[in-house]
Amino acid sequence: MDLNYLFHRQQVSLMMADAAGGVEAQRAHRALAQGYAARIARVRAAGGVSYPLRGL
């Protein structure tokens, strides 16, 4: 997975959480951001190897 993509999606999720109108939406977007952070950590633990997305 491409690290730049994961970082971008994490930041978008955090911005969406900040802009969310309700508590449930905030929680959902923050949960997505946490999931992206976990994926970023796994890629980094594997030596920082990232793979480009296919078809983009």
C-alpha beads as a LAMMPS data file, in Angstrom:
LAMMPS data file: protein, C-alpha beads

56 atoms
55 bonds

1 atom types
1 bond types

-500.0 500.0 xlo xhi
-500.0 500.0 ylo yhi
-500.0 500.0 zlo zhi

Masses

1 110.0

Atoms # bond

1 1 1 0.000 0.000 0.000
2 1 1 1.262 3.450 -0.825
3 1 1 2.165 5.427 2.308
4 1 1 1.228 8.749 0.728
5 1 1 -2.271 7.425 0.056
6 1 1 -2.633 6.226 3.645
7 1 1 -1.416 9.541 5.059
8 1 1 -3.804 11.420 2.795
9 1 1 -6.793 9.270 3.762
10 1 1 -5.911 9.634 7.450
11 1 1 -5.814 13.427 7.170
12 1 1 -9.075 13.547 5.206
13 1 1 -10.725 11.391 7.869
14 1 1 -9.521 13.720 10.618
15 1 1 -10.790 16.778 8.735
16 1 1 -14.143 15.088 8.173
17 1 1 -14.340 14.300 11.893
18 1 1 -13.716 17.948 12.732
19 1 1 -16.401 19.053 10.282
20 1 1 -18.957 16.395 11.242
21 1 1 -22.295 17.604 12.486
22 1 1 -22.940 14.821 14.949
23 1 1 -21.144 12.722 17.510
24 1 1 -21.667 9.455 15.622
25 1 1 -20.179 10.863 12.435
26 1 1 -17.207 12.221 14.399
27 1 1 -16.630 8.808 15.946
28 1 1 -16.865 7.057 12.594
29 1 1 -14.358 9.363 10.927
30 1 1 -11.966 9.193 13.879
31 1 1 -12.203 5.387 13.794
32 1 1 -11.258 5.462 10.119
33 1 1 -8.304 7.730 10.923
34 1 1 -7.167 5.306 13.620
35 1 1 -7.418 2.433 11.159
36 1 1 -5.253 4.306 8.675
37 1 1 -2.749 5.062 11.447
38 1 1 -2.550 1.352 12.245
39 1 1 -1.931 0.520 8.594
40 1 1 0.770 3.196 8.414
41 1 1 2.429 1.695 11.492
42 1 1 2.387 -1.782 9.936
43 1 1 4.015 -0.519 6.739
44 1 1 6.670 1.325 8.725
45 1 1 7.324 -1.742 10.886
46 1 1 7.893 -3.709 7.695
47 1 1 10.792 -1.431 6.861
48 1 1 8.862 1.429 5.348
49 1 1 8.235 -0.434 2.141
50 1 1 5.258 0.947 0.314
51 1 1 3.595 -0.329 -2.796
52 1 1 1.926 1.926 -5.348
53 1 1 -1.753 1.497 -5.966
54 1 1 -2.578 -0.285 -9.169
55 1 1 -4.701 1.429 -11.741
56 1 1 -4.039 4.975 -10.510

Bonds

1 1 1 2
2 1 2 3
3 1 3 4
4 1 4 5
5 1 5 6
6 1 6 7
7 1 7 8
8 1 8 9
9 1 9 10
10 1 10 11
11 1 11 12
12 1 12 13
13 1 13 14
14 1 14 15
15 1 15 16
16 1 16 17
17 1 17 18
18 1 18 19
19 1 19 20
20 1 20 21
21 1 21 22
22 1 22 23
23 1 23 24
24 1 24 25
25 1 25 26
26 1 26 27
27 1 27 28
28 1 28 29
29 1 29 30
30 1 30 31
31 1 31 32
32 1 32 33
33 1 33 34
34 1 34 35
35 1 35 36
36 1 36 37
37 1 37 38
38 1 38 39
39 1 39 40
40 1 40 41
41 1 41 42
42 1 42 43
43 1 43 44
44 1 44 45
45 1 45 46
46 1 46 47
47 1 47 48
48 1 48 49
49 1 49 50
50 1 50 51
51 1 51 52
52 1 52 53
53 1 53 54
54 1 54 55
55 1 55 56
